[in-house]
Every structure is written in C-alpha cells, then in structure tokens.
Amino acid sequence: MSPLVLFVFIRVFPAGLDYAQTRFGVGYNLTLVKQSAFCKHRDITHLIRKFVPDCTVLTSAGGEMAYRLPFDSTPQFAALFKELELKRDALGIGGACIL
C-alpha cells in the first residue's frame, strides 16, 4: 500500500492508523534523533531488542536512527519508552517519535 493510499485510508476511516496497521501488518516506525556524534548505536539497538526482540533496524544515517516495531509489541512500549527516557543522555538520544 502506497503512503498516499494509506493516508487516504486513514482520513476516510475513523478507526485511523491503528486499524490500518493491524489490518495491513505495517507495524510502527520508531525514529530516534541523535543528540550528538557520540550516539551509541549498538547500545540503543540492544536496549530496544531487550523489549522488542523482533524489531528491524531501518536506518542509522545523518541525525536519525529508525526501527520498525511489530504491531504485537505494543504492550512493551511503555517499558521501552521509560527505559529510553531514563538512559537518553547516556545513549546520546535527543528525542523520539513513533508512528
């Protein structure tokens, strides 16, 4: 499904993004903003995999890192985000966004 079709689908159906993600198996994209050049990529990936073993590294270029998180990992998000927040300075994370 193209991004435009997905956008139209989300706008038309009130169930929104969660329905589209479960229906079409898209999952979630977690994007982390690197705080500095000393961002600890391996440690971040290890931390994410501690909570979401099936995550996929999408990219680690420029000032961002991106991961695909399977939809069924949603119950682990709260603990993952708490851990990322606690260790953000030590890992070199400036911010995070999940879509």
mmCIF file of the C-alpha atoms, coordinates in Angstrom:
data_MODEL
# 
_entry.id   MODEL 
# 
loop_
_atom_site.group_PDB 
_atom_site.id 
_atom_site.type_symbol 
_atom_site.label_atom_id 
_atom_site.label_alt_id 
_atom_site.label_comp_id 
_atom_site.label_asym_id 
_atom_site.label_entity_id 
_atom_site.label_seq_id 
_atom_site.pdbx_PDB_ins_code 
_atom_site.Cartn_x 
_atom_site.Cartn_y 
_atom_site.Cartn_z 
_atom_site.occupancy 
_atom_site.B_iso_or_equiv 
_atom_site.pdbx_formal_charge 
_atom_site.auth_seq_id 
_atom_site.auth_comp_id 
_atom_site.auth_asym_id 
_atom_site.auth_atom_id 
_atom_site.pdbx_PDB_model_num 
ATOM 1  C CA . MET A 1 1  ? 0.000   0.000  0.000  1.00 0.00 ? 1  MET A CA 1 
ATOM 2  C CA . SER A 1 2  ? 1.468   3.350  -1.004 1.00 0.00 ? 2  SER A CA 1 
ATOM 3  C CA . PRO A 1 3  ? 1.835   6.132  1.583  1.00 0.00 ? 3  PRO A CA 1 
ATOM 4  C CA . LEU A 1 4  ? -0.783  8.211  -0.254 1.00 0.00 ? 4  LEU A CA 1 
ATOM 5  C CA . VAL A 1 5  ? -3.312  5.382  -0.235 1.00 0.00 ? 5  VAL A CA 1 
ATOM 6  C CA . LEU A 1 6  ? -2.600  4.760  3.442  1.00 0.00 ? 6  LEU A CA 1 
ATOM 7  C CA . PHE A 1 7  ? -3.107  8.495  4.138  1.00 0.00 ? 7  PHE A CA 1 
ATOM 8  C CA . VAL A 1 8  ? -6.429  8.484  2.294  1.00 0.00 ? 8  VAL A CA 1 
ATOM 9  C CA . PHE A 1 9  ? -7.459  5.296  4.099  1.00 0.00 ? 9  PHE A CA 1 
ATOM 10 C CA . ILE A 1 10 ? -6.698  6.868  7.476  1.00 0.00 ? 10 ILE A CA 1 
ATOM 11 C CA . ARG A 1 11 ? -8.590  10.053 6.608  1.00 0.00 ? 11 ARG A CA 1 
ATOM 12 C CA . VAL A 1 12 ? -11.647 8.199  5.338  1.00 0.00 ? 12 VAL A CA 1 
ATOM 13 C CA . PHE A 1 13 ? -11.979 5.534  8.023  1.00 0.00 ? 13 PHE A CA 1 
ATOM 14 C CA . PRO A 1 14 ? -12.432 6.843  11.568 1.00 0.00 ? 14 PRO A CA 1 
ATOM 15 C CA . ALA A 1 15 ? -10.662 3.791  13.019 1.00 0.00 ? 15 ALA A CA 1 
ATOM 16 C CA . GLY A 1 16 ? -7.457  5.501  11.909 1.00 0.00 ? 16 GLY A CA 1 
ATOM 17 C CA . LEU A 1 17 ? -3.845  4.428  11.973 1.00 0.00 ? 17 LEU A CA 1 
ATOM 18 C CA . ASP A 1 18 ? -4.159  1.584  14.476 1.00 0.00 ? 18 ASP A CA 1 
ATOM 19 C CA . TYR A 1 19 ? -6.737  -0.147 12.300 1.00 0.00 ? 19 TYR A CA 1 
ATOM 20 C CA . ALA A 1 20 ? -4.594  0.260  9.170  1.00 0.00 ? 20 ALA A CA 1 
ATOM 21 C CA . GLN A 1 21 ? -1.519  -1.035 10.965 1.00 0.00 ? 21 GLN A CA 1 
ATOM 22 C CA . THR A 1 22 ? -3.246  -4.137 12.296 1.00 0.00 ? 22 THR A CA 1 
ATOM 23 C CA . ARG A 1 23 ? -5.187  -4.787 9.093  1.00 0.00 ? 23 ARG A CA 1 
ATOM 24 C CA . PHE A 1 24 ? -2.226  -4.463 6.726  1.00 0.00 ? 24 PHE A CA 1 
ATOM 25 C CA . GLY A 1 25 ? 0.599   -5.523 9.059  1.00 0.00 ? 25 GLY A CA 1 
ATOM 26 C CA . VAL A 1 26 ? 2.527   -2.286 8.744  1.00 0.00 ? 26 VAL A CA 1 
ATOM 27 C CA . GLY A 1 27 ? 3.725   -2.091 12.346 1.00 0.00 ? 27 GLY A CA 1 
ATOM 28 C CA . TYR A 1 28 ? 5.196   1.041  13.891 1.00 0.00 ? 28 TYR A CA 1 
ATOM 29 C CA . ASN A 1 29 ? 8.228   3.129  12.969 1.00 0.00 ? 29 ASN A CA 1 
ATOM 30 C CA . LEU A 1 30 ? 10.296  4.380  15.898 1.00 0.00 ? 30 LEU A CA 1 
ATOM 31 C CA . THR A 1 31 ? 12.574  7.268  14.966 1.00 0.00 ? 31 THR A CA 1 
ATOM 32 C CA . LEU A 1 32 ? 15.249  8.464  17.374 1.00 0.00 ? 32 LEU A CA 1 
ATOM 33 C CA . VAL A 1 33 ? 17.038  11.788 16.965 1.00 0.00 ? 33 VAL A CA 1 
ATOM 34 C CA . LYS A 1 34 ? 20.750  11.594 17.705 1.00 0.00 ? 34 LYS A CA 1 
ATOM 35 C CA . GLN A 1 35 ? 21.857  14.068 20.326 1.00 0.00 ? 35 GLN A CA 1 
ATOM 36 C CA . SER A 1 36 ? 25.457  14.091 19.164 1.00 0.00 ? 36 SER A CA 1 
ATOM 37 C CA . ALA A 1 37 ? 28.030  12.283 17.052 1.00 0.00 ? 37 ALA A CA 1 
ATOM 38 C CA . PHE A 1 38 ? 28.681  10.116 20.120 1.00 0.00 ? 38 PHE A CA 1 
ATOM 39 C CA . CYS A 1 39 ? 25.305  8.391  19.896 1.00 0.00 ? 39 CYS A CA 1 
ATOM 40 C CA . LYS A 1 40 ? 25.708  4.762  20.997 1.00 0.00 ? 40 LYS A CA 1 
ATOM 41 C CA . HIS A 1 41 ? 24.016  2.901  18.131 1.00 0.00 ? 41 HIS A CA 1 
ATOM 42 C CA . ARG A 1 42 ? 24.765  -0.623 19.355 1.00 0.00 ? 42 ARG A CA 1 
ATOM 43 C CA . ASP A 1 43 ? 23.637  0.081  22.892 1.00 0.00 ? 43 ASP A CA 1 
ATOM 44 C CA . ILE A 1 44 ? 20.402  1.662  21.650 1.00 0.00 ? 44 ILE A CA 1 
ATOM 45 C CA . THR A 1 45 ? 19.628  -1.296 19.391 1.00 0.00 ? 45 THR A CA 1 
ATOM 46 C CA . HIS A 1 46 ? 20.415  -3.706 22.228 1.00 0.00 ? 46 HIS A CA 1 
ATOM 47 C CA . LEU A 1 47 ? 18.067  -1.796 24.549 1.00 0.00 ? 47 LEU A CA 1 
ATOM 48 C CA . ILE A 1 48 ? 15.237  -1.789 22.004 1.00 0.00 ? 48 ILE A CA 1 
ATOM 49 C CA . ARG A 1 49 ? 15.698  -5.510 21.311 1.00 0.00 ? 49 ARG A CA 1 
ATOM 50 C CA . LYS A 1 50 ? 15.530  -6.185 25.056 1.00 0.00 ? 50 LYS A CA 1 
ATOM 51 C CA . PHE A 1 51 ? 11.871  -5.111 24.895 1.00 0.00 ? 51 PHE A CA 1 
ATOM 52 C CA . VAL A 1 52 ? 11.084  -5.802 21.222 1.00 0.00 ? 52 VAL A CA 1 
ATOM 53 C CA . PRO A 1 53 ? 13.239  -8.721 20.024 1.00 0.00 ? 53 PRO A CA 1 
ATOM 54 C CA . ASP A 1 54 ? 11.676  -8.692 16.551 1.00 0.00 ? 54 ASP A CA 1 
ATOM 55 C CA . CYS A 1 55 ? 12.465  -5.053 15.789 1.00 0.00 ? 55 CYS A CA 1 
ATOM 56 C CA . THR A 1 56 ? 14.129  -4.236 12.477 1.00 0.00 ? 56 THR A CA 1 
ATOM 57 C CA . VAL A 1 57 ? 16.773  -1.541 12.039 1.00 0.00 ? 57 VAL A CA 1 
ATOM 58 C CA . LEU A 1 58 ? 15.602  0.590  9.114  1.00 0.00 ? 58 LEU A CA 1 
ATOM 59 C CA . THR A 1 59 ? 18.337  3.216  9.027  1.00 0.00 ? 59 THR A CA 1 
ATOM 60 C CA . SER A 1 60 ? 21.043  4.918  11.013 1.00 0.00 ? 60 SER A CA 1 
ATOM 61 C CA . ALA A 1 61 ? 22.145  7.830  8.901  1.00 0.00 ? 61 ALA A CA 1 
ATOM 62 C CA . GLY A 1 62 ? 22.579  11.515 9.474  1.00 0.00 ? 62 GLY A CA 1 
ATOM 63 C CA . GLY A 1 63 ? 20.949  12.676 12.662 1.00 0.00 ? 63 GLY A CA 1 
ATOM 64 C CA . GLU A 1 64 ? 18.417  9.874  12.980 1.00 0.00 ? 64 GLU A CA 1 
ATOM 65 C CA . MET A 1 65 ? 18.002  6.181  13.669 1.00 0.00 ? 65 MET A CA 1 
ATOM 66 C CA . ALA A 1 66 ? 14.823  4.347  12.655 1.00 0.00 ? 66 ALA A CA 1 
ATOM 67 C CA . TYR A 1 67 ? 13.390  0.998  13.699 1.00 0.00 ? 67 TYR A CA 1 
ATOM 68 C CA . ARG A 1 68 ? 10.322  -0.989 12.653 1.00 0.00 ? 68 ARG A CA 1 
ATOM 69 C CA . LEU A 1 69 ? 8.444   -2.377 15.641 1.00 0.00 ? 69 LEU A CA 1 
ATOM 70 C CA . PRO A 1 70 ? 5.870   -5.121 15.051 1.00 0.00 ? 70 PRO A CA 1 
ATOM 71 C CA . PHE A 1 71 ? 2.310   -4.259 15.966 1.00 0.00 ? 71 PHE A CA 1 
ATOM 72 C CA . ASP A 1 72 ? 2.126   -7.075 18.515 1.00 0.00 ? 72 ASP A CA 1 
ATOM 73 C CA . SER A 1 73 ? 4.948   -5.444 20.516 1.00 0.00 ? 73 SER A CA 1 
ATOM 74 C CA . THR A 1 74 ? 2.640   -2.595 21.618 1.00 0.00 ? 74 THR A CA 1 
ATOM 75 C CA . PRO A 1 75 ? 2.336   -3.893 25.220 1.00 0.00 ? 75 PRO A CA 1 
ATOM 76 C CA . GLN A 1 76 ? 6.113   -3.407 25.673 1.00 0.00 ? 76 GLN A CA 1 
ATOM 77 C CA . PHE A 1 77 ? 6.110   0.246  24.524 1.00 0.00 ? 77 PHE A CA 1 
ATOM 78 C CA . ALA A 1 78 ? 5.582   1.807  27.949 1.00 0.00 ? 78 ALA A CA 1 
ATOM 79 C CA . ALA A 1 79 ? 8.553   -0.020 29.472 1.00 0.00 ? 79 ALA A CA 1 
ATOM 80 C CA . LEU A 1 80 ? 10.691  0.636  26.377 1.00 0.00 ? 80 LEU A CA 1 
ATOM 81 C CA . PHE A 1 81 ? 9.971   4.373  26.383 1.00 0.00 ? 81 PHE A CA 1 
ATOM 82 C CA . LYS A 1 82 ? 10.582  4.617  30.117 1.00 0.00 ? 82 LYS A CA 1 
ATOM 83 C CA . GLU A 1 83 ? 13.991  2.949  29.698 1.00 0.00 ? 83 GLU A CA 1 
ATOM 84 C CA . LEU A 1 84 ? 14.864  5.139  26.702 1.00 0.00 ? 84 LEU A CA 1 
ATOM 85 C CA . GLU A 1 85 ? 13.924  8.242  28.681 1.00 0.00 ? 85 GLU A CA 1 
ATOM 86 C CA . LEU A 1 86 ? 16.000  7.176  31.698 1.00 0.00 ? 86 LEU A CA 1 
ATOM 87 C CA . LYS A 1 87 ? 19.074  6.456  29.557 1.00 0.00 ? 87 LYS A CA 1 
ATOM 88 C CA . ARG A 1 88 ? 18.685  9.082  26.831 1.00 0.00 ? 88 ARG A CA 1 
ATOM 89 C CA . ASP A 1 89 ? 21.671  11.224 27.849 1.00 0.00 ? 89 ASP A CA 1 
ATOM 90 C CA . ALA A 1 90 ? 23.994  8.238  28.310 1.00 0.00 ? 90 ALA A CA 1 
ATOM 91 C CA . LEU A 1 91 ? 22.928  6.818  24.920 1.00 0.00 ? 91 LEU A CA 1 
ATOM 92 C CA . GLY A 1 92 ? 23.062  10.138 23.076 1.00 0.00 ? 92 GLY A CA 1 
ATOM 93 C CA . ILE A 1 93 ? 19.351  10.335 22.213 1.00 0.00 ? 93 ILE A CA 1 
ATOM 94 C CA . GLY A 1 94 ? 17.891  13.784 21.639 1.00 0.00 ? 94 GLY A CA 1 
ATOM 95 C CA . GLY A 1 95 ? 14.280  12.749 21.077 1.00 0.00 ? 95 GLY A CA 1 
ATOM 96 C CA . ALA A 1 96 ? 11.940  10.046 19.844 1.00 0.00 ? 96 ALA A CA 1 
ATOM 97 C CA . CYS A 1 97 ? 8.856   9.725  17.674 1.00 0.00 ? 97 CYS A CA 1 
ATOM 98 C CA . ILE A 1 98 ? 6.667   6.711  16.931 1.00 0.00 ? 98 ILE A CA 1 
ATOM 99 C CA . LEU A 1 99 ? 4.261   6.484  14.023 1.00 0.00 ? 99 LEU A CA 1 
# 
